[in-house]
Amino acid sequence: MAKNKTKLSVLVPAIKEKDGKVIVAPSKAWSHEQLKKREGKAAKHAKHDFELSNLKIVNRKEAAKVAEKAKEVPKSVGKRLHSHDLRNAAGIKKVKSPK
């Protein structure tokens, strides 16, 4: 059986609440803080994660490795990916905060 040679990439920011619930941003233009604000009190201490092109949710450290390998961000980003790193590298403006 042939392996799928699709290049793995980072799709969007996501947050994981304490109860394990994962909330995925509608686009790269969203920040983790905007997701937390939209979800309210339950998301106050949510972890900052990312969704990959294989739909797996990973932490900031793993996302940084994937984004660098896929050439989505420069190597200067460091060991942990931030939502603004993806936006800046793609030339995307941050969406206005949801109300």
Backbone as numpy.savetxt, mean C-alpha at the origin, in Angstrom:
# Nx Ny Nz CAx CAy CAz Cx Cy Cz
4.01 -28.12 -15.64 3.18 -26.95 -15.64 4.06 -25.70 -15.64
3.72 -24.73 -16.48 4.51 -23.50 -16.59 4.19 -22.55 -15.44
5.22 -21.86 -14.98 5.04 -20.87 -13.92 4.50 -19.58 -14.51
3.68 -18.89 -13.74 3.17 -17.60 -14.15 4.31 -16.58 -14.00
4.68 -15.94 -15.08 5.82 -15.02 -15.07 5.39 -13.56 -14.92
4.19 -13.33 -14.43 3.72 -11.97 -14.22 4.55 -11.32 -13.12
5.01 -10.11 -13.41 5.83 -9.38 -12.44 4.96 -8.90 -11.28
5.40 -9.19 -10.08 4.69 -8.78 -8.88 4.87 -7.29 -8.68
3.80 -6.59 -8.29 3.88 -5.15 -8.05 2.97 -4.77 -6.88
3.15 -3.56 -6.40 2.32 -3.04 -5.32 1.14 -2.30 -5.95
-0.07 -2.69 -5.56 -1.26 -2.05 -6.12 -1.67 -0.80 -5.36
-2.01 -0.97 -4.08 -2.56 0.14 -3.30 -2.23 -0.01 -1.82
-2.31 1.09 -1.07 -2.18 1.01 0.38 -3.36 0.24 0.98
-3.14 -0.35 2.14 -4.20 -1.05 2.87 -3.91 -0.90 4.36
-4.93 -1.07 5.17 -4.73 -1.08 6.61 -5.33 -2.37 7.18
-4.73 -2.85 8.26 -5.23 -4.04 8.93 -5.56 -3.67 10.37
-6.85 -3.78 10.71 -7.30 -3.45 12.05 -6.91 -4.56 13.03
-7.00 -4.26 14.32 -6.63 -5.22 15.35 -7.39 -6.54 15.25
-8.65 -6.47 14.79 -9.47 -7.69 14.68 -9.16 -8.48 13.42
-8.19 -8.01 12.62 -7.79 -8.71 11.41 -8.46 -8.21 10.14
-9.44 -7.34 10.27 -10.14 -6.79 9.11 -9.17 -5.96 8.27
-9.18 -6.20 6.96 -8.30 -5.47 6.05 -9.15 -4.53 5.19
-8.72 -3.28 5.12 -9.38 -2.28 4.29 -8.38 -1.84 3.23
-8.76 -1.98 1.98 -7.89 -1.66 0.85 -8.31 -0.33 0.25
-7.33 0.51 -0.06 -7.61 1.82 -0.66 -8.18 1.65 -2.07
-9.03 2.58 -2.50 -9.58 2.52 -3.85 -8.53 2.78 -4.94
-7.44 3.48 -4.58 -6.39 3.76 -5.57 -5.09 4.13 -4.85
-4.01 4.27 -5.61 -2.72 4.68 -5.05 -2.76 6.11 -4.53
-3.76 6.87 -4.95 -3.85 8.27 -4.53 -4.24 8.41 -3.06
-4.66 7.34 -2.43 -5.07 7.37 -1.03 -3.87 7.11 -0.13
-3.90 7.72 1.07 -2.87 7.47 2.08 -3.43 6.54 3.15
-2.55 5.96 3.92 -2.97 5.12 5.04 -3.80 5.93 6.04
-3.38 7.15 6.29 -4.10 7.99 7.25 -5.51 8.30 6.78
-5.69 8.47 5.47 -7.02 8.72 4.94 -7.92 7.49 5.12
-7.35 6.31 4.92 -8.12 5.08 5.14 -8.54 4.96 6.60
-7.59 5.25 7.50 -7.89 5.18 8.92 -8.99 6.18 9.30
-8.92 7.37 8.75 -9.92 8.40 9.04 -11.29 7.96 8.53
-11.33 7.40 7.33 -12.60 6.95 6.74 -13.23 5.83 7.56
-12.40 4.95 8.10 -12.92 3.81 8.87 -13.29 4.16 10.30
-12.77 5.27 10.80 -13.15 5.74 12.12 -12.38 5.11 13.26
-13.01 5.10 14.42 -12.38 4.69 15.67 -11.78 3.28 15.62
-12.43 2.35 14.96 -11.96 0.96 14.90 -10.58 0.86 14.25
-10.24 1.81 13.40 -8.98 1.75 12.66 -7.87 2.59 13.29
-8.13 3.14 14.47 -7.17 4.05 15.10 -5.77 3.46 15.21
-5.65 2.20 15.56 -4.35 1.56 15.73 -4.06 0.53 14.63
-4.66 0.72 13.47 -4.48 -0.23 12.36 -3.05 -0.18 11.84
-2.58 -1.33 11.36 -1.23 -1.42 10.78 -1.27 -0.97 9.33
-0.20 -0.34 8.90 -0.07 0.12 7.52 0.49 -1.01 6.66
-0.31 -1.49 5.73 0.08 -2.57 4.83 -0.16 -2.13 3.39
0.09 -3.06 2.47 -0.14 -2.81 1.04 -0.70 -4.06 0.40
-1.49 -3.86 -0.67 -2.00 -4.98 -1.45 -1.11 -5.14 -2.69
-0.71 -6.37 -2.95 0.13 -6.66 -4.12 -0.74 -7.10 -5.30
-0.13 -7.19 -6.47 -0.85 -7.58 -7.68 -1.38 -9.01 -7.62
-0.85 -9.83 -6.71 -1.39 -11.18 -6.53 -2.48 -11.19 -5.45
-2.90 -9.98 -5.02 -3.94 -9.73 -4.02 -3.54 -10.11 -2.59
-2.27 -10.37 -2.38 -1.75 -10.65 -1.05 -1.54 -9.33 -0.31
-1.83 -9.31 0.99 -1.60 -8.13 1.83 -0.26 -8.34 2.55
0.63 -7.36 2.40 1.97 -7.46 3.01 2.29 -6.21 3.82
3.26 -6.34 4.72 3.68 -5.19 5.53 4.53 -4.23 4.71
4.87 -3.11 5.31 5.62 -2.05 4.60 7.00 -2.52 4.16
7.63 -3.38 4.95 8.98 -3.87 4.61 8.95 -4.75 3.35
8.00 -5.69 3.32 7.87 -6.57 2.15 7.44 -5.77 0.92
6.54 -4.82 1.11 6.07 -3.99 0.00 7.22 -3.18 -0.61
8.13 -2.70 0.24 9.29 -1.94 -0.25 10.15 -2.81 -1.16
10.36 -4.06 -0.77 11.16 -4.99 -1.60 10.49 -5.23 -2.94
9.17 -5.47 -2.92 8.42 -5.73 -4.16 8.44 -4.50 -5.06
8.16 -3.33 -4.50 8.12 -2.10 -5.30 9.48 -1.77 -5.91
10.54 -2.01 -5.16 11.88 -1.75 -5.68 12.23 -2.72 -6.81
11.91 -4.00 -6.60 12.19 -5.01 -7.63 11.39 -4.75 -8.91
10.15 -4.25 -8.75 9.31 -3.94 -9.90 9.62 -2.57 -10.50
10.61 -1.89 -9.91 11.01 -0.55 -10.35 9.87 0.47 -10.28
9.02 0.29 -9.25 7.93 1.23 -9.02 8.39 2.42 -8.20
9.47 2.23 -7.46 10.04 3.30 -6.62 11.56 3.23 -6.72
12.24 4.34 -6.47 13.71 4.33 -6.49 14.26 3.59 -5.27
15.49 3.13 -5.37 16.13 2.43 -4.26 16.26 3.30 -3.02
16.24 4.58 -3.19 16.40 5.51 -2.07 15.20 5.51 -1.11
14.14 4.80 -1.45 12.95 4.76 -0.61 13.26 4.17 0.76
14.14 3.22 0.81 14.51 2.64 2.10 13.86 1.30 2.36
13.89 0.89 3.63 13.45 -0.45 4.00 11.94 -0.58 4.18
11.25 0.52 4.37 9.79 0.47 4.59 9.08 1.43 3.62
8.11 0.88 2.90 7.37 1.67 1.93 6.29 2.50 2.63
6.10 3.71 2.16 5.04 4.59 2.64 4.12 4.88 1.47
2.87 5.18 1.74 1.92 5.44 0.65 2.38 6.61 -0.23
3.02 7.61 0.37 3.48 8.75 -0.45 4.63 8.35 -1.38
5.38 7.31 -1.05 6.45 6.84 -1.94 5.88 6.38 -3.27
4.77 5.63 -3.21 4.12 5.16 -4.44 3.56 6.32 -5.25
2.90 7.25 -4.56 2.32 8.41 -5.26 3.40 9.25 -5.92
4.45 9.55 -5.17 5.53 10.39 -5.71 6.19 9.75 -6.92
6.49 8.46 -6.83 7.17 7.77 -7.93 6.30 7.70 -9.18
4.98 7.61 -8.99 4.07 7.51 -10.14 3.53 8.87 -10.58
3.90 9.94 -9.85 3.42 11.27 -10.21 1.93 11.45 -9.95
1.41 10.76 -8.92 -0.01 10.83 -8.58 -0.20 11.80 -7.42
-1.21 12.63 -7.53 -1.53 13.55 -6.44 -2.42 12.83 -5.42
-2.23 13.20 -4.17 -3.05 12.63 -3.09 -4.48 13.11 -3.24
-5.43 12.19 -3.04 -6.83 12.60 -3.08 -7.16 13.46 -1.88
-8.18 14.27 -2.01 -8.62 15.07 -0.88 -9.19 14.15 0.18
-8.98 14.47 1.42 -9.44 13.63 2.52 -10.95 13.43 2.47
-11.38 12.17 2.68 -12.81 11.90 2.74 -13.42 12.53 3.98
-14.67 12.84 3.91 -15.34 13.48 5.06 -16.05 12.47 5.90
